[in-house]
Amino acid sequence: MPKDDPEKIDLNLDEQTVDEGPEDVAAAAAEAMRNVARAAGRKLAEGSADDAAAAVAAQLAKLQAEKDELRNTMIRRQADFENYKKRVERERAEDRSRATAVIIEHVLPVLDAFERALAAHADPAYEEYRKGFELIYRQLLDVFVRYGLEPIEAVGHPFDPHLHHAVERVESAEHEDGMVIEEHQKGYLFRERVLRPSMVRVSYRPGEPALPPPDSPVN
């Protein structure tokens, strides 16, 4: 019996097969059915393999897309968390700085009192007391300096409305116009911001009108 084409199976039995008898016909028919089943199985297997490969490829693409989305989400969440941590740390540092500035500002009159006491007692009889006051004053000022306090330089410098508060303009031929010639109260910076401006007297050249004191400093 000729080999069957797996793509096309002919189930017609020739006359010789029919003449061979019922048993031979049944055997031939069974063989033909087996050939059909094998061909159909091969086609089904080939089709199933292609379908399975396509399904696996689609599933892999879906999983890769989900993985990329989760990774991007994780990166965004991590960036948001890092920004949140930095913002919280910055706000805490600002709160501590403001609290420190408030405390120092309230203690500045103590420094002023020390300075006035040291300036008033120049008598040699008070020299020992003066040294003690000076030591306490320096220790207190050093503590504040470590926390960010910085005295404002005023005398001998040009008037700066951001740092100085002019209480009087004084005619002077010895100084250039607009120079600070005297400090009534020391000013301070706290971490590069004006905590208290210096109260000063400002010079103007002879022959020029004594203008009103400049406006208060810009904080």
Phi and psi restraints in degrees (value plus and minus 20) as a CYANA .aco file:
   2 PRO   PHI     -85.7   -45.7
   2 PRO   PSI     134.2   174.2
   3 LYS   PHI     -84.1   -44.1
   3 LYS   PSI     120.5   160.5
   4 ASP   PHI    -107.5   -67.5
   4 ASP   PSI     119.4   159.4
   5 ASP   PHI     -89.8   -49.8
   5 ASP   PSI     102.8   142.8
   6 PRO   PHI     -83.0   -43.0
   6 PRO   PSI     -41.2    -1.2
   7 GLU   PHI    -107.1   -67.1
   7 GLU   PSI     -40.4    -0.4
   8 LYS   PHI    -165.3  -125.3
   8 LYS   PSI      95.5   135.5
   9 ILE   PHI    -130.7   -90.7
   9 ILE   PSI     105.0   145.0
  10 ASP   PHI    -117.1   -77.1
  10 ASP   PSI      98.9   138.9
  11 LEU   PHI    -112.2   -72.2
  11 LEU   PSI     -21.7    18.3
  12 ASN   PHI     -91.8   -51.8
  12 ASN   PSI     110.7   150.7
  13 LEU   PHI    -116.0   -76.0
  13 LEU   PSI     114.9   154.9
  14 ASP   PHI     -95.8   -55.8
  14 ASP   PSI     152.9   192.9
  15 GLU   PHI     -85.6   -45.6
  15 GLU   PSI     -56.0   -16.0
  16 GLN   PHI     -81.4   -41.4
  16 GLN   PSI     -60.3   -20.3
  17 THR   PHI     -86.4   -46.4
  17 THR   PSI     -58.4   -18.4
  18 VAL   PHI     -86.9   -46.9
  18 VAL   PSI     -58.7   -18.7
  19 ASP   PHI     -89.5   -49.5
  19 ASP   PSI     -37.8     2.2
  20 GLU   PHI     -91.3   -51.3
  20 GLU   PSI     -42.7    -2.7
  21 GLY   PHI     102.7   142.7
  21 GLY   PSI     144.1   184.1
  22 PRO   PHI     -79.1   -39.1
  22 PRO   PSI     -59.8   -19.8
  23 GLU   PHI     -86.4   -46.4
  23 GLU   PSI     -60.9   -20.9
  24 ASP   PHI     -88.4   -48.4
  24 ASP   PSI     -57.3   -17.3
  25 VAL   PHI     -83.3   -43.3
  25 VAL   PSI     -62.7   -22.7
  26 ALA   PHI     -83.7   -43.7
  26 ALA   PSI     -61.0   -21.0
  27 ALA   PHI     -85.3   -45.3
  27 ALA   PSI     -61.8   -21.8
  28 ALA   PHI     -85.1   -45.1
  28 ALA   PSI     -60.0   -20.0
  29 ALA   PHI     -84.9   -44.9
  29 ALA   PSI     -60.3   -20.3
  30 ALA   PHI     -84.1   -44.1
  30 ALA   PSI     -60.4   -20.4
  31 GLU   PHI     -83.7   -43.7
  31 GLU   PSI     -60.9   -20.9
  32 ALA   PHI     -83.4   -43.4
  32 ALA   PSI     -60.5   -20.5
  33 MET   PHI     -85.9   -45.9
  33 MET   PSI     -56.6   -16.6
  34 ARG   PHI     -86.1   -46.1
  34 ARG   PSI     -58.5   -18.5
  35 ASN   PHI     -82.9   -42.9
  35 ASN   PSI     -61.6   -21.6
  36 VAL   PHI     -81.8   -41.8
  36 VAL   PSI     -63.1   -23.1
  37 ALA   PHI     -83.8   -43.8
  37 ALA   PSI     -61.6   -21.6
  38 ARG   PHI     -84.8   -44.8
  38 ARG   PSI     -63.2   -23.2
  39 ALA   PHI     -82.8   -42.8
  39 ALA   PSI     -64.3   -24.3
  40 ALA   PHI     -83.9   -43.9
  40 ALA   PSI     -56.8   -16.8
  41 GLY   PHI     -85.0   -45.0
  41 GLY   PSI     -60.0   -20.0
  42 ARG   PHI     -84.8   -44.8
  42 ARG   PSI     -64.5   -24.5
  43 LYS   PHI     -83.2   -43.2
  43 LYS   PSI     -60.6   -20.6
  44 LEU   PHI     -85.3   -45.3
  44 LEU   PSI     -60.4   -20.4
  45 ALA   PHI     -84.9   -44.9
  45 ALA   PSI     -63.2   -23.2
  46 GLU   PHI     -83.2   -43.2
  46 GLU   PSI     -64.2   -24.2
  47 GLY   PHI     -84.0   -44.0
  47 GLY   PSI     -61.7   -21.7
  48 SER   PHI     -83.9   -43.9
  48 SER   PSI     -59.2   -19.2
  49 ALA   PHI     -83.7   -43.7
  49 ALA   PSI     -63.6   -23.6
  50 ASP   PHI     -84.6   -44.6
  50 ASP   PSI     -63.6   -23.6
  51 ASP   PHI     -84.5   -44.5
  51 ASP   PSI     -61.0   -21.0
  52 ALA   PHI     -84.6   -44.6
  52 ALA   PSI     -61.9   -21.9
  53 ALA   PHI     -82.8   -42.8
  53 ALA   PSI     -62.1   -22.1
  54 ALA   PHI     -84.2   -44.2
  54 ALA   PSI     -60.0   -20.0
  55 ALA   PHI     -85.9   -45.9
  55 ALA   PSI     -62.0   -22.0
  56 VAL   PHI     -83.8   -43.8
  56 VAL   PSI     -62.3   -22.3
  57 ALA   PHI     -82.6   -42.6
  57 ALA   PSI     -61.6   -21.6
  58 ALA   PHI     -85.2   -45.2
  58 ALA   PSI     -60.5   -20.5
  59 GLN   PHI     -85.7   -45.7
  59 GLN   PSI     -60.2   -20.2
  60 LEU   PHI     -83.7   -43.7
  60 LEU   PSI     -61.5   -21.5
  61 ALA   PHI     -83.0   -43.0
  61 ALA   PSI     -60.7   -20.7
  62 LYS   PHI     -84.3   -44.3
  62 LYS   PSI     -65.0   -25.0
  63 LEU   PHI     -83.8   -43.8
  63 LEU   PSI     -58.6   -18.6
  64 GLN   PHI     -85.2   -45.2
  64 GLN   PSI     -60.9   -20.9
  65 ALA   PHI     -83.7   -43.7
  65 ALA   PSI     -62.1   -22.1
  66 GLU   PHI     -84.8   -44.8
  66 GLU   PSI     -59.3   -19.3
  67 LYS   PHI     -82.9   -42.9
  67 LYS   PSI     -65.8   -25.8
  68 ASP   PHI     -82.0   -42.0
  68 ASP   PSI     -61.0   -21.0
  69 GLU   PHI     -85.0   -45.0
  69 GLU   PSI     -63.4   -23.4
  70 LEU   PHI     -84.3   -44.3
  70 LEU   PSI     -59.1   -19.1
  71 ARG   PHI     -84.6   -44.6
  71 ARG   PSI     -65.0   -25.0
  72 ASN   PHI     -83.5   -43.5
  72 ASN   PSI     -59.4   -19.4
  73 THR   PHI     -82.7   -42.7
  73 THR   PSI     -63.0   -23.0
  74 MET   PHI     -82.7   -42.7
  74 MET   PSI     -61.3   -21.3
  75 ILE   PHI     -83.7   -43.7
  75 ILE   PSI     -63.0   -23.0
  76 ARG   PHI     -85.0   -45.0
  76 ARG   PSI     -62.8   -22.8
  77 ARG   PHI     -83.2   -43.2
  77 ARG   PSI     -60.0   -20.0
  78 GLN   PHI     -84.5   -44.5
  78 GLN   PSI     -62.5   -22.5
  79 ALA   PHI     -84.4   -44.4
  79 ALA   PSI     -61.6   -21.6
  80 ASP   PHI     -82.5   -42.5
  80 ASP   PSI     -60.3   -20.3
  81 PHE   PHI     -87.4   -47.4
  81 PHE   PSI     -60.9   -20.9
  82 GLU   PHI     -83.9   -43.9
  82 GLU   PSI     -61.5   -21.5
  83 ASN   PHI     -83.9   -43.9
  83 ASN   PSI     -58.6   -18.6
  84 TYR   PHI     -83.5   -43.5
  84 TYR   PSI     -64.4   -24.4
  85 LYS   PHI     -81.0   -41.0
  85 LYS   PSI     -64.7   -24.7
  86 LYS   PHI     -83.5   -43.5
  86 LYS   PSI     -60.2   -20.2
  87 ARG   PHI     -85.5   -45.5
  87 ARG   PSI     -62.6   -22.6
  88 VAL   PHI     -83.7   -43.7
  88 VAL   PSI     -64.0   -24.0
  89 GLU   PHI     -83.1   -43.1
  89 GLU   PSI     -60.4   -20.4
  90 ARG   PHI     -85.4   -45.4
  90 ARG   PSI     -62.6   -22.6
  91 GLU   PHI     -85.5   -45.5
  91 GLU   PSI     -59.3   -19.3
  92 ARG   PHI     -83.9   -43.9
  92 ARG   PSI     -62.7   -22.7
  93 ALA   PHI     -83.4   -43.4
  93 ALA   PSI     -60.5   -20.5
  94 GLU   PHI     -85.2   -45.2
  94 GLU   PSI     -59.3   -19.3
  95 ASP   PHI     -82.9   -42.9
  95 ASP   PSI     -64.0   -24.0
  96 ARG   PHI     -83.5   -43.5
  96 ARG   PSI     -60.1   -20.1
  97 SER   PHI     -84.0   -44.0
  97 SER   PSI     -63.9   -23.9
  98 ARG   PHI     -83.8   -43.8
  98 ARG   PSI     -61.8   -21.8
  99 ALA   PHI     -83.3   -43.3
  99 ALA   PSI     -62.2   -22.2
 100 THR   PHI     -83.9   -43.9
 100 THR   PSI     -61.2   -21.2
 101 ALA   PHI     -82.9   -42.9
 101 ALA   PSI     -60.8   -20.8
 102 VAL   PHI     -82.9   -42.9
 102 VAL   PSI     -63.5   -23.5
 103 ILE   PHI     -83.3   -43.3
 103 ILE   PSI     -67.8   -27.8
 104 ILE   PHI     -82.9   -42.9
 104 ILE   PSI     -61.6   -21.6
 105 GLU   PHI     -79.9   -39.9
 105 GLU   PSI     -56.4   -16.4
 106 HIS   PHI     -93.5   -53.5
 106 HIS   PSI     -41.9    -1.9
 107 VAL   PHI    -114.0   -74.0
 107 VAL   PSI     -31.1     8.9
 108 LEU   PHI     -76.0   -36.0
 108 LEU   PSI     -57.3   -17.3
 109 PRO   PHI     -78.7   -38.7
 109 PRO   PSI     -48.0    -8.0
 110 VAL   PHI     -86.2   -46.2
 110 VAL   PSI     -63.9   -23.9
 111 LEU   PHI     -81.3   -41.3
 111 LEU   PSI     -60.2   -20.2
 112 ASP   PHI     -80.3   -40.3
 112 ASP   PSI     -61.5   -21.5
 113 ALA   PHI     -83.8   -43.8
 113 ALA   PSI     -60.6   -20.6
 114 PHE   PHI     -81.9   -41.9
 114 PHE   PSI     -64.8   -24.8
 115 GLU   PHI     -82.9   -42.9
 115 GLU   PSI     -61.5   -21.5
 116 ARG   PHI     -86.3   -46.3
 116 ARG   PSI     -59.3   -19.3
 117 ALA   PHI     -84.3   -44.3
 117 ALA   PSI     -61.2   -21.2
 118 LEU   PHI     -88.1   -48.1
 118 LEU   PSI     -54.7   -14.7
 119 ALA   PHI     -94.8   -54.8
 119 ALA   PSI     -48.9    -8.9
 120 ALA   PHI    -101.5   -61.5
 120 ALA   PSI     -48.5    -8.5
 121 HIS   PHI    -126.7   -86.7
 121 HIS   PSI      55.6    95.6
 122 ALA   PHI    -113.1   -73.1
 122 ALA   PSI     -22.0    18.0
 123 ASP   PHI     -84.1   -44.1
 123 ASP   PSI     111.6   151.6
 124 PRO   PHI     -76.9   -36.9
 124 PRO   PSI     -43.8    -3.8
 125 ALA   PHI     -86.3   -46.3
 125 ALA   PSI     -43.1    -3.1
 126 TYR   PHI    -121.6   -81.6
 126 TYR   PSI      -3.3    36.7
 127 GLU   PHI     -79.4   -39.4
 127 GLU   PSI     -63.1   -23.1
 128 GLU   PHI     -85.7   -45.7
 128 GLU   PSI     -62.8   -22.8
 129 TYR   PHI     -84.4   -44.4
 129 TYR   PSI     -58.3   -18.3
 130 ARG   PHI     -81.9   -41.9
 130 ARG   PSI     -62.0   -22.0
 131 LYS   PHI     -82.9   -42.9
 131 LYS   PSI     -60.8   -20.8
 132 GLY   PHI     -84.3   -44.3
 132 GLY   PSI     -65.5   -25.5
 133 PHE   PHI     -81.5   -41.5
 133 PHE   PSI     -61.4   -21.4
 134 GLU   PHI     -84.7   -44.7
 134 GLU   PSI     -58.6   -18.6
 135 LEU   PHI     -84.3   -44.3
 135 LEU   PSI     -65.8   -25.8
 136 ILE   PHI     -82.7   -42.7
 136 ILE   PSI     -62.4   -22.4
 137 TYR   PHI     -81.3   -41.3
 137 TYR   PSI     -65.4   -25.4
 138 ARG   PHI     -84.7   -44.7
 138 ARG   PSI     -60.4   -20.4
 139 GLN   PHI     -83.8   -43.8
 139 GLN   PSI     -64.0   -24.0
 140 LEU   PHI     -84.6   -44.6
 140 LEU   PSI     -64.1   -24.1
 141 LEU   PHI     -84.7   -44.7
 141 LEU   PSI     -59.1   -19.1
 142 ASP   PHI     -82.3   -42.3
 142 ASP   PSI     -58.4   -18.4
 143 VAL   PHI     -80.9   -40.9
 143 VAL   PSI     -65.8   -25.8
 144 PHE   PHI     -85.7   -45.7
 144 PHE   PSI     -58.0   -18.0
 145 VAL   PHI     -82.8   -42.8
 145 VAL   PSI     -58.7   -18.7
 146 ARG   PHI     -82.8   -42.8
 146 ARG   PSI     -48.4    -8.4
 147 TYR   PHI    -108.9   -68.9
 147 TYR   PSI     -20.1    19.9
 148 GLY   PHI      96.8   136.8
 148 GLY   PSI     -16.8    23.2
 149 LEU   PHI     -98.1   -58.1
 149 LEU   PSI     121.6   161.6
 150 GLU   PHI    -164.1  -124.1
 150 GLU   PSI     101.8   141.8
 151 PRO   PHI     -83.9   -43.9
 151 PRO   PSI     122.9   162.9
 152 ILE   PHI    -106.6   -66.6
 152 ILE   PSI     109.4   149.4
 153 GLU   PHI     -96.7   -56.7
 153 GLU   PSI     107.6   147.6
 154 ALA   PHI    -146.7  -106.7
 154 ALA   PSI     -82.5   -42.5
 155 VAL   PHI     -81.3   -41.3
 155 VAL   PSI     110.2   150.2
 156 GLY   PHI      67.2   107.2
 156 GLY   PSI     -19.6    20.4
 157 HIS   PHI    -131.1   -91.1
 157 HIS   PSI     133.0   173.0
 158 PRO   PHI     -81.5   -41.5
 158 PRO   PSI     126.2   166.2
 159 PHE   PHI     -83.2   -43.2
 159 PHE   PSI     110.2   150.2
 160 ASP   PHI    -143.9  -103.9
 160 ASP   PSI      92.0   132.0
 161 PRO   PHI     -84.3   -44.3
 161 PRO   PSI     -35.2     4.8
 162 HIS   PHI    -100.8   -60.8
 162 HIS   PSI     -40.3    -0.3
 163 LEU   PHI    -137.3   -97.3
 163 LEU   PSI     -45.7    -5.7
 164 HIS   PHI    -139.7   -99.7
 164 HIS   PSI     129.9   169.9
 165 HIS   PHI    -140.1  -100.1
 165 HIS   PSI      91.8   131.8
 166 ALA   PHI     -99.9   -59.9
 166 ALA   PSI     105.6   145.6
 167 VAL   PHI    -122.0   -82.0
 167 VAL   PSI     -34.8     5.2
 168 GLU   PHI    -183.1  -143.1
 168 GLU   PSI     126.2   166.2
 169 ARG   PHI    -128.7   -88.7
 169 ARG   PSI     111.2   151.2
 170 VAL   PHI    -142.2  -102.2
 170 VAL   PSI     112.0   152.0
 171 GLU   PHI     -90.4   -50.4
 171 GLU   PSI     112.6   152.6
 172 SER   PHI    -173.4  -133.4
 172 SER   PSI     106.5   146.5
 173 ALA   PHI    -106.5   -66.5
 173 ALA   PSI     -31.4     8.6
 174 GLU   PHI    -109.6   -69.6
 174 GLU   PSI     -33.3     6.7
 175 HIS   PHI    -143.6  -103.6
 175 HIS   PSI     132.4   172.4
 176 GLU   PHI     -89.3   -49.3
 176 GLU   PSI     140.2   180.2
 177 ASP   PHI     -87.0   -47.0
 177 ASP   PSI     114.9   154.9
 178 GLY   PHI      62.2   102.2
 178 GLY   PSI      -0.8    39.2
 179 MET   PHI    -115.4   -75.4
 179 MET   PSI     124.7   164.7
 180 VAL   PHI     -99.8   -59.8
 180 VAL   PSI     100.8   140.8
 181 ILE   PHI    -130.6   -90.6
 181 ILE   PSI     -32.5     7.5
 182 GLU   PHI    -177.0  -137.0
 182 GLU   PSI     125.3   165.3
 183 GLU   PHI    -137.2   -97.2
 183 GLU   PSI     100.0   140.0
 184 HIS   PHI    -104.5   -64.5
 184 HIS   PSI     -55.4   -15.4
 185 GLN   PHI    -166.4  -126.4
 185 GLN   PSI     110.8   150.8
 186 LYS   PHI     -88.5   -48.5
 186 LYS   PSI     120.8   160.8
 187 GLY   PHI    -122.8   -82.8
 187 GLY   PSI     141.7   181.7
 188 TYR   PHI    -160.2  -120.2
 188 TYR   PSI     127.1   167.1
 189 LEU   PHI    -123.4   -83.4
 189 LEU   PSI     125.9   165.9
 190 PHE   PHI    -145.3  -105.3
 190 PHE   PSI      89.8   129.8
 191 ARG   PHI      32.1    72.1
 191 ARG   PSI      30.1    70.1
 192 GLU   PHI      51.4    91.4
 192 GLU   PSI      -8.9    31.1
 193 ARG   PHI    -138.4   -98.4
 193 ARG   PSI     125.1   165.1
 194 VAL   PHI     -88.7   -48.7
 194 VAL   PSI      98.1   138.1
 195 LEU   PHI    -109.7   -69.7
 195 LEU   PSI     -59.1   -19.1
 196 ARG   PHI    -174.4  -134.4
 196 ARG   PSI     105.2   145.2
 197 PRO   PHI     -92.9   -52.9
 197 PRO   PSI     136.7   176.7
 198 SER   PHI     -96.3   -56.3
 198 SER   PSI     115.8   155.8
 199 MET   PHI    -110.4   -70.4
 199 MET   PSI      96.5   136.5
 200 VAL   PHI    -155.6  -115.6
 200 VAL   PSI     144.3   184.3
 201 ARG   PHI    -128.1   -88.1
 201 ARG   PSI     118.2   158.2
 202 VAL   PHI    -139.7   -99.7
 202 VAL   PSI     119.5   159.5
 203 SER   PHI    -106.4   -66.4
 203 SER   PSI     136.0   176.0
 204 TYR   PHI    -162.0  -122.0
 204 TYR   PSI     132.9   172.9
 205 ARG   PHI     -93.6   -53.6
 205 ARG   PSI     128.3   168.3
 206 PRO   PHI     -77.7   -37.7
 206 PRO   PSI     124.6   164.6
 207 GLY   PHI      70.5   110.5
 207 GLY   PSI     -35.4     4.6
 208 GLU   PHI    -113.7   -73.7
 208 GLU   PSI     127.1   167.1
 209 PRO   PHI     -85.9   -45.9
 209 PRO   PSI     124.2   164.2
 210 ALA   PHI    -100.1   -60.1
 210 ALA   PSI      73.3   113.3
 211 LEU   PHI     -90.7   -50.7
 211 LEU   PSI     137.9   177.9
 212 PRO   PHI     -81.0   -41.0
 212 PRO   PSI     136.2   176.2
 213 PRO   PHI     -77.1   -37.1
 213 PRO   PSI     125.1   165.1
 214 PRO   PHI     -80.8   -40.8
 214 PRO   PSI     146.1   186.1
 215 ASP   PHI     -84.3   -44.3
 215 ASP   PSI     146.0   186.0
 216 SER   PHI     -83.0   -43.0
 216 SER   PSI     135.7   175.7
 217 PRO   PHI     -85.4   -45.4
 217 PRO   PSI     135.3   175.3
 218 VAL   PHI    -110.4   -70.4
 218 VAL   PSI     101.4   141.4
